[in-house]
């Protein structure tokens, strides 16, 4: 929810070229409403409906700002692929309800950003609502980027792992393009979301630039071990997650075991403080531990998946994209934990790390228009491959 990224793409059967990009922040009052909608509260329906329109207006502004920046006419655009803003993602119906009994629950995913409003404001066709068809077919509705990764990033001869580090991190393991094997992919767990929350609370900064604050701390081994014991990390794919699970309350629950309340800023480390003290974990140590949690869960999953594919004897690429690329401490930990592989950013393959996610949904819009399946059942767990999305003229 740090803003809206729009990318301008030229797409053909075998190529997706990013021609430009434009970013737009959410207005502060809308951002507060979006965060509030991620957890149960009063007046949800009215707030949701208003935010649905407002998010669409910001998306439309981003699209028009992109076209204006590069002096491109809206008439030349085939379609806008709009993912929408995710508010909740519960594909396995593992959610509590004051109305429905457990046996009546249904898995769901919720993205807002009314595509009809986007179409009306831009006068461009919109393809949206990509995730729900996969869930209707019994899938997780995520991750959806592997089909795009396979179309654009596959190497002809060797395996390649794509890692997207946004709020949540996900991986795609791509077999050689000459292979008939399907890609594999899933959400590994938290990417930037917990680190961003923690530095916002203690430093009033939106993110940990280059991971510098985490570098000032020391990894708290016992806290890290307990975080890694969380049930999500032991699940077998297909699996997906979000901030509905890995959120401040999740972190606070683990910190409470060390009598370190998450809702109170703590004093800086003092001489004589014991790093392993059960009653005190300095905030910079929590940040260092959260960074290690992200790095270890990603690296462990990448190494395991490539090893299972038999790619452990070759110099496979591990390609990183998303905002996590700019956390230099995180990137260094990934390189240290994956010494057998060449760890690079997507820039090495010709696309800026911040543009990959937007380009993926441009490609999914292209796939809808050309009747190309946008999901991979081996990744999401859906019963069939299918064209994703709906068209709003």
DATAUR-V62321 format. One record per run of one state. SS is the DSSP state (H for helix, E for strand, C for the rest). FROM is the first residue (numbers start at 1). TO is the last residue. If there is no record, write none. Layout:
SS & FROM & TO
SS & FROM & TO
This chain:
C & 1 & 3
E & 4 & 12
C & 13 & 14
E & 15 & 24
C & 25 & 27
H & 28 & 37
C & 38 & 43
H & 44 & 69
C & 70 & 73
H & 74 & 76
C & 77 & 79
E & 80 & 82
C & 83 & 84
E & 85 & 90
C & 91 & 101
H & 102 & 104
C & 105 & 107
E & 108 & 112
C & 113 & 114
H & 115 & 122
C & 123 & 125
E & 126 & 128
C & 129 & 131
H & 132 & 136
C & 137 & 144
H & 145 & 153
C & 154 & 159
E & 160 & 165
C & 166 & 167
E & 168 & 174
C & 175 & 183
E & 184 & 190
C & 191 & 192
H & 193 & 203
C & 204 & 208
H & 209 & 216
C & 217 & 220
H & 221 & 228
C & 229 & 230
H & 231 & 234
C & 235 & 247
H & 248 & 256
C & 257 & 282
H & 283 & 308
C & 309 & 316
E & 317 & 321
C & 322 & 322
H & 323 & 326
C & 327 & 327
H & 328 & 337
C & 338 & 341
E & 342 & 345
H & 346 & 349
C & 350 & 355
H & 356 & 369
C & 370 & 376
H & 377 & 380
C & 381 & 389
E & 390 & 392
C & 393 & 393
